[in-house]
Amino acid sequence: MTKAKKSLPRRDFLKAAGIAGGAAGLAAVALSPKSAKAAVPVAGGKSGYQETEHVKTYYELARF
C-alpha cells in the first residue's frame, strides 16, 4: 500500500491565507496601545473649499 501525499489544495490555501490575514489585522487593532483622537477645528478659521495657487494651476492645465 502506498502512502497518499496530503497537500493543501490551492483554494483551501487561499481561504486560509485570507482568514489569517484578517485575523492578524484584527489583532493589530485590538492590541494597539493608543486610541485615535479626532482633530479639533480651529475657531474662526476658514473651512471648506479654498481656491489656492496649486488648485488654480491644476484648473489651467486641465483645460482642453
N, CA, C and O atoms as CSV, one atom per row, in Angstrom:
chain,resi,resn,atom,element,x,y,z
A,1,MET,N,N,0.843,-1.168,0.000
A,1,MET,CA,C,0.000,0.000,0.000
A,1,MET,C,C,0.895,1.240,0.000
A,1,MET,O,O,1.871,1.299,0.747
A,2,THR,N,N,0.570,2.225,-0.829
A,2,THR,CA,C,1.363,3.438,-0.893
A,2,THR,C,C,0.725,4.515,-0.038
A,2,THR,O,O,-0.494,4.574,0.126
A,3,LYS,N,N,1.568,5.344,0.490
A,3,LYS,CA,C,1.067,6.448,1.315
A,3,LYS,C,C,0.608,7.584,0.406
A,3,LYS,O,O,1.314,7.983,-0.519
A,4,ALA,N,N,-0.565,8.084,0.683
A,4,ALA,CA,C,-1.077,9.224,-0.086
A,4,ALA,C,C,-0.456,10.502,0.473
A,4,ALA,O,O,-0.435,10.726,1.683
A,5,LYS,N,N,0.040,11.322,-0.424
A,5,LYS,CA,C,0.661,12.574,-0.009
A,5,LYS,C,C,-0.439,13.589,0.266
A,5,LYS,O,O,-1.223,13.914,-0.626
A,6,LYS,N,N,-0.501,14.089,1.496
A,6,LYS,CA,C,-1.507,15.078,1.848
A,6,LYS,C,C,-0.976,16.463,1.512
A,6,LYS,O,O,0.097,16.868,1.959
A,7,SER,N,N,-1.747,17.162,0.723
A,7,SER,CA,C,-1.362,18.524,0.400
A,7,SER,C,C,-2.610,19.397,0.480
A,7,SER,O,O,-3.733,18.925,0.304
A,8,LEU,N,N,-2.394,20.622,0.736
A,8,LEU,CA,C,-3.475,21.580,0.847
A,8,LEU,C,C,-3.810,22.094,-0.548
A,8,LEU,O,O,-2.955,22.702,-1.193
A,9,PRO,N,N,-5.021,21.869,-1.029
A,9,PRO,CA,C,-5.389,22.389,-2.348
A,9,PRO,C,C,-5.280,23.915,-2.387
A,9,PRO,O,O,-5.350,24.588,-1.359
A,10,ARG,N,N,-5.109,24.433,-3.589
A,10,ARG,CA,C,-4.853,25.861,-3.750
A,10,ARG,C,C,-5.997,26.704,-3.193
A,10,ARG,O,O,-5.741,27.713,-2.537
A,11,ARG,N,N,-7.228,26.328,-3.430
A,11,ARG,CA,C,-8.365,27.108,-2.920
A,11,ARG,C,C,-8.378,27.133,-1.401
A,11,ARG,O,O,-8.610,28.174,-0.787
A,12,ASP,N,N,-8.128,25.984,-0.806
A,12,ASP,CA,C,-8.100,25.934,0.658
A,12,ASP,C,C,-6.957,26.769,1.217
A,12,ASP,O,O,-7.094,27.405,2.261
A,13,PHE,N,N,-5.821,26.761,0.507
A,13,PHE,CA,C,-4.686,27.576,0.945
A,13,PHE,C,C,-5.039,29.059,0.901
A,13,PHE,O,O,-4.736,29.799,1.837
A,14,LEU,N,N,-5.681,29.496,-0.187
A,14,LEU,CA,C,-6.048,30.894,-0.311
A,14,LEU,C,C,-7.085,31.304,0.730
A,14,LEU,O,O,-7.031,32.417,1.253
A,15,LYS,N,N,-8.019,30.422,1.029
A,15,LYS,CA,C,-9.004,30.712,2.081
A,15,LYS,C,C,-8.299,30.880,3.426
A,15,LYS,O,O,-8.578,31.816,4.175
A,16,ALA,N,N,-7.387,29.964,3.717
A,16,ALA,CA,C,-6.666,30.022,4.999
A,16,ALA,C,C,-5.807,31.283,5.075
A,16,ALA,O,O,-5.705,31.902,6.135
A,17,ALA,N,N,-5.192,31.662,3.964
A,17,ALA,CA,C,-4.355,32.861,3.958
A,17,ALA,C,C,-5.209,34.104,4.186
A,17,ALA,O,O,-4.788,35.017,4.896
A,18,GLY,N,N,-6.397,34.152,3.598
A,18,GLY,CA,C,-7.292,35.290,3.799
A,18,GLY,C,C,-7.769,35.390,5.235
A,18,GLY,O,O,-7.818,36.479,5.806
A,19,ILE,N,N,-8.112,34.278,5.804
A,19,ILE,CA,C,-8.573,34.265,7.194
A,19,ILE,C,C,-7.449,34.672,8.133
A,19,ILE,O,O,-7.666,35.429,9.078
A,20,ALA,N,N,-6.238,34.165,7.870
A,20,ALA,CA,C,-5.097,34.511,8.716
A,20,ALA,C,C,-4.771,35.997,8.605
A,20,ALA,O,O,-4.435,36.634,9.604
A,21,GLY,N,N,-4.867,36.552,7.400
A,21,GLY,CA,C,-4.598,37.982,7.221
A,21,GLY,C,C,-5.612,38.839,7.946
A,21,GLY,O,O,-5.256,39.836,8.574
A,22,GLY,N,N,-6.884,38.452,7.862
A,22,GLY,CA,C,-7.926,39.189,8.573
A,22,GLY,C,C,-7.749,39.116,10.080
A,22,GLY,O,O,-7.932,40.104,10.790
A,23,ALA,N,N,-7.395,37.940,10.552
A,23,ALA,CA,C,-7.182,37.769,11.987
A,23,ALA,C,C,-5.993,38.600,12.465
A,23,ALA,O,O,-6.019,39.158,13.563
A,24,ALA,N,N,-4.961,38.680,11.643
A,24,ALA,CA,C,-3.792,39.485,12.014
A,24,ALA,C,C,-4.159,40.961,12.072
A,24,ALA,O,O,-3.694,41.677,12.959
A,25,GLY,N,N,-4.986,41.424,11.141
A,25,GLY,CA,C,-5.424,42.819,11.155
A,25,GLY,C,C,-6.260,43.145,12.374
A,25,GLY,O,O,-6.079,44.192,12.996
A,26,LEU,N,N,-7.177,42.251,12.717
A,26,LEU,CA,C,-7.998,42.463,13.907
A,26,LEU,C,C,-7.149,42.454,15.181
A,26,LEU,O,O,-7.385,43.235,16.103
A,27,ALA,N,N,-6.174,41.571,15.217
A,27,ALA,CA,C,-5.308,41.515,16.396
A,27,ALA,C,C,-4.491,42.792,16.529
A,27,ALA,O,O,-4.280,43.280,17.639
A,28,ALA,N,N,-4.032,43.333,15.415
A,28,ALA,CA,C,-3.256,44.574,15.466
A,28,ALA,C,C,-4.093,45.726,15.988
A,28,ALA,O,O,-3.604,46.553,16.758
A,29,VAL,N,N,-5.352,45.785,15.574
A,29,VAL,CA,C,-6.233,46.854,16.049
A,29,VAL,C,C,-6.565,46.660,17.513
A,29,VAL,O,O,-6.566,47.619,18.285
A,30,ALA,N,N,-6.843,45.440,17.898
A,30,ALA,CA,C,-7.233,45.160,19.276
A,30,ALA,C,C,-6.088,45.388,20.254
A,30,ALA,O,O,-6.317,45.770,21.401
A,31,LEU,N,N,-4.869,45.158,19.812
A,31,LEU,CA,C,-3.728,45.256,20.710
A,31,LEU,C,C,-2.993,46.592,20.617
A,31,LEU,O,O,-1.953,46.768,21.252
A,32,SER,N,N,-3.517,47.530,19.839
A,32,SER,CA,C,-2.839,48.820,19.717
A,32,SER,C,C,-2.920,49.566,21.044
A,32,SER,O,O,-3.975,49.590,21.678
A,33,PRO,N,N,-1.816,50.174,21.469
A,33,PRO,CA,C,-1.773,50.799,22.788
A,33,PRO,C,C,-2.511,52.129,22.887
A,33,PRO,O,O,-2.950,52.497,23.977
A,34,LYS,N,N,-2.661,52.859,21.790
A,34,LYS,CA,C,-3.263,54.182,21.855
A,34,LYS,C,C,-4.564,54.218,21.066
A,34,LYS,O,O,-4.748,53.453,20.119
A,35,SER,N,N,-5.440,55.088,21.454
A,35,SER,CA,C,-6.659,55.289,20.684
A,35,SER,C,C,-6.514,56.586,19.895
A,35,SER,O,O,-5.819,57.509,20.320
A,36,ALA,N,N,-7.164,56.642,18.764
A,36,ALA,CA,C,-7.071,57.828,17.913
A,36,ALA,C,C,-8.046,58.892,18.391
A,36,ALA,O,O,-9.145,58.582,18.852
A,37,LYS,N,N,-7.631,60.149,18.278
A,37,LYS,CA,C,-8.488,61.262,18.653
A,37,LYS,C,C,-8.736,62.112,17.422
A,37,LYS,O,O,-7.847,62.285,16.588
A,38,ALA,N,N,-9.925,62.632,17.311
A,38,ALA,CA,C,-10.280,63.476,16.174
A,38,ALA,C,C,-9.642,64.848,16.324
A,38,ALA,O,O,-9.471,65.347,17.437
A,39,ALA,N,N,-9.296,65.448,15.203
A,39,ALA,CA,C,-8.723,66.787,15.215
A,39,ALA,C,C,-9.815,67.796,15.546
A,39,ALA,O,O,-10.952,67.667,15.092
A,40,VAL,N,N,-9.465,68.781,16.326
A,40,VAL,CA,C,-10.411,69.821,16.717
A,40,VAL,C,C,-10.217,71.014,15.786
A,40,VAL,O,O,-9.101,71.521,15.669
A,41,PRO,N,N,-11.274,71.471,15.123
A,41,PRO,CA,C,-11.116,72.610,14.220
A,41,PRO,C,C,-10.788,73.887,14.986
A,41,PRO,O,O,-11.265,74.105,16.100
A,42,VAL,N,N,-9.968,74.720,14.365
A,42,VAL,CA,C,-9.579,75.985,14.982
A,42,VAL,C,C,-10.754,76.949,14.867
A,42,VAL,O,O,-11.349,77.089,13.798
A,43,ALA,N,N,-11.083,77.608,15.963
A,43,ALA,CA,C,-12.204,78.541,15.971
A,43,ALA,C,C,-11.875,79.750,15.107
A,43,ALA,O,O,-10.785,80.312,15.212
A,44,GLY,N,N,-12.812,80.150,14.256
A,44,GLY,CA,C,-12.623,81.324,13.423
A,44,GLY,C,C,-11.816,81.069,12.163
A,44,GLY,O,O,-11.628,81.983,11.360
A,45,GLY,N,N,-11.332,79.844,11.973
A,45,GLY,CA,C,-10.550,79.532,10.788
A,45,GLY,C,C,-11.447,79.268,9.592
A,45,GLY,O,O,-12.625,78.945,9.740
A,46,LYS,N,N,-10.872,79.409,8.406
A,46,LYS,CA,C,-11.631,79.131,7.194
A,46,LYS,C,C,-11.831,77.631,7.060
A,46,LYS,O,O,-10.944,76.838,7.377
A,47,SER,N,N,-12.990,77.264,6.592
A,47,SER,CA,C,-13.238,75.856,6.340
A,47,SER,C,C,-13.898,75.712,4.985
A,47,SER,O,O,-14.462,76.666,4.449
A,48,GLY,N,N,-13.824,74.538,4.448
A,48,GLY,CA,C,-14.441,74.288,3.158
A,48,GLY,C,C,-13.460,74.472,2.016
A,48,GLY,O,O,-12.243,74.439,2.199
A,49,TYR,N,N,-14.022,74.666,0.839
A,49,TYR,CA,C,-13.232,74.762,-0.386
A,49,TYR,C,C,-12.456,76.081,-0.439
A,49,TYR,O,O,-13.009,77.155,-0.202
A,50,GLN,N,N,-11.167,75.973,-0.756
A,50,GLN,CA,C,-10.323,77.159,-0.913
A,50,GLN,C,C,-9.574,77.036,-2.233
A,50,GLN,O,O,-8.903,76.034,-2.480
A,51,GLU,N,N,-9.685,78.025,-3.056
A,51,GLU,CA,C,-9.019,78.002,-4.352
A,51,GLU,C,C,-7.614,78.584,-4.189
A,51,GLU,O,O,-7.410,79.793,-4.298
A,52,THR,N,N,-6.654,77.699,-3.928
A,52,THR,CA,C,-5.277,78.117,-3.722
A,52,THR,C,C,-4.535,78.127,-5.052
A,52,THR,O,O,-5.103,77.779,-6.087
A,53,GLU,N,N,-3.265,78.528,-5.022
A,53,GLU,CA,C,-2.483,78.641,-6.253
A,53,GLU,C,C,-2.340,77.299,-6.971
A,53,GLU,O,O,-2.453,77.238,-8.196
A,54,HIS,N,N,-2.092,76.218,-6.213
A,54,HIS,CA,C,-1.924,74.928,-6.890
A,54,HIS,C,C,-3.237,74.439,-7.491
A,54,HIS,O,O,-3.221,73.732,-8.498
A,55,VAL,N,N,-4.362,74.795,-6.904
A,55,VAL,CA,C,-5.659,74.441,-7.476
A,55,VAL,C,C,-5.883,75.220,-8.761
A,55,VAL,O,O,-6.344,74.662,-9.757
A,56,LYS,N,N,-5.558,76.510,-8.744
A,56,LYS,CA,C,-5.699,77.330,-9.954
A,56,LYS,C,C,-4.804,76.802,-11.076
A,56,LYS,O,O,-5.216,76.781,-12.236
A,57,THR,N,N,-3.583,76.377,-10.740
A,57,THR,CA,C,-2.679,75.804,-11.735
A,57,THR,C,C,-3.267,74.532,-12.326
A,57,THR,O,O,-3.189,74.316,-13.535
A,58,TYR,N,N,-3.851,73.697,-11.492
A,58,TYR,CA,C,-4.479,72.476,-11.978
A,58,TYR,C,C,-5.617,72.799,-12.938
A,58,TYR,O,O,-5.740,72.176,-13.993
A,59,TYR,N,N,-6.435,73.755,-12.580
A,59,TYR,CA,C,-7.542,74.138,-13.454
A,59,TYR,C,C,-7.033,74.614,-14.810
A,59,TYR,O,O,-7.622,74.288,-15.841
A,60,GLU,N,N,-5.958,75.375,-14.819
A,60,GLU,CA,C,-5.398,75.847,-16.089
A,60,GLU,C,C,-4.865,74.692,-16.934
A,60,GLU,O,O,-5.068,74.666,-18.148
A,61,LEU,N,N,-4.190,73.746,-16.303
A,61,LEU,CA,C,-3.618,72.626,-17.030
A,61,LEU,C,C,-4.674,71.609,-17.477
A,61,LEU,O,O,-4.459,70.875,-18.442
A,62,ALA,N,N,-5.799,71.566,-16.787
A,62,ALA,CA,C,-6.824,70.572,-17.095
A,62,ALA,C,C,-7.727,71.001,-18.248
A,62,ALA,O,O,-8.511,70.192,-18.745
A,63,ARG,N,N,-7.636,72.226,-18.672
A,63,ARG,CA,C,-8.470,72.696,-19.774
A,63,ARG,C,C,-8.030,72.043,-21.067
A,63,ARG,O,O,-6.840,71.851,-21.313
A,64,PHE,N,N,-9.033,71.697,-21.907
A,64,PHE,CA,C,-8.719,71.171,-23.222
A,64,PHE,C,C,-9.775,71.488,-24.211
A,64,PHE,O,O,-9.661,71.113,-25.378
